[in-house]
Amino acid sequence: MSKPEDAGNGLTAELDKLQGQWRQVRFEENGVVNPPDTHGAPEAITTITGTRFLVGVPDGPTLLEGSFTLDPATVPKSITWVDAIGEDAGKSLPAIYDLTDTQFVFVAADEGMERPAAFRSGPGLTLRGFLRL
């Protein structure tokens, strides 16, 4: 039986599936594959706890953190990121995502842009792909 907060869209199940640690394996920004990454590092791990995220290097600094909201009822599924630190702190970044038990990919737009409709980068769009640790 669905919990009330699911509202019939599988939100709780989707959020549960996203929990844990993820290693980035794909990065594209503004249509460029593997550009310099100001929010990541070669060994950075993204940790999802509840509706919060933290990007950091093992035994190193926090590179990025913030919160997000999911809407798995949309097609494609949508997520909105809000960074707590850095150049995008406080901005709402509309995104789409795809999630399996072992893989997570999202495409986020700059604040003020339309939510992306396809899983590719371009001007103002960032694509990140992850594998579960």
N, C-alpha and C positions, 0 to 999 in steps of 0.2 A: 504494500500500500504506500502511496506517495505521502511524503510529509507535506504539511500545509504550505511551506515555503517553496515547494516544487512548482506549485501552480500548474501541474500537468506538463511541464516542459523538461523534466529531468535535471533540473538545476543542481540538486543535491548530489545525484550520481555523477554528474559531470565534474562538479567541484571536487568530489572525493577522488576521482580519477586523476585530477591534475596535481594533487598533493605530492610532495616529495622533492627529490633533487633531479635536475636535468642538466646535461652537458650539451652545449651548443655545438652543432656540426655543420650549420649552414648560416651564412650571413650575406645579405645583399642590401644595399642602401642607395637610393636614388638611381636604381638601375645598374649599379656597379657591384660586381661579385667580389666579395672579400676586401672591401676598402678598409682603411684604418678604422678601428672600432673604439670610439670614445666611451662606450658604456660596457665594454667587455674586455677580455684578455684571453690569450690562448688557453689557459687552464681554468677559466672562470666557470663557476657552477651557479645555476639559478635554483634557488630553493623556494618552493611555494608552501606557505603555511596559512591555511584558511583562505582569506582573500588578500593576503599580503605576499609580496615577492621580495627577494633579496638576491643580488648578484654579487658574488665575491670570489676571491681567489683563496684556495685552502691555505690557512695560516697567514693570510694577507688581508688587505683592506677590503672594505665594502665598496663596490664600484657603483652600485645603483640599488635603490629600494623604493618601494611604494605599495600601491594597492590596485585592485582591479575589480571590475564587475563583469559577470558572464551573462550571456543570453543564448543558451543552446537551442532555443526555439526558432531563431532566425535561420535563413538560408542565404549564404553560408552562416555558420555560427558566429556570433559577435562577442567581442571582449573590448572593454575600454580600460586602458592603462592610465594611471595617475602617478607620476614619479613624485617622490618626496624630497629628493635631492637632485642637484645638477641643473643643467640648462633648461630642462623641461619641467622642473619642479612646479607642481600645482596645475599643470596643463592636462586637459583630457585628450587622450590620444585614441581616436576611434580605430578599431582593428577587427579583423576576422581571424578565425582560428580553426584548426583541425586537430583532433586529439584521439589517439588510440592508447592502449595500455603501455606502449613502449615509445611512442613518438608524439611530438607536439610541434606544431608550426603555426606561426602567426604572421600577418602582414598588418602593420600599423601605419596610419597616416599622420602627418603633422596636424597639430591643433588647427581647427578651422576648416579642414578639408573634409570632403565626404568620406564616409566609411568605405574602405576598399571593397571591390566586388570579386576580385580574382586573386589567386595566390601567385603573384609576381610583383617585383618591385618596379619602381619608376620614380619620376620626380615627386619628392615629398613622401615616399613610401619606403618602409624598412621591413624586410623579411628576415625572420630568424627561425631556424629549425633546430630541434633538440631531440636527444635520445635520453630515455630514463636511465639513471644510474642504478 
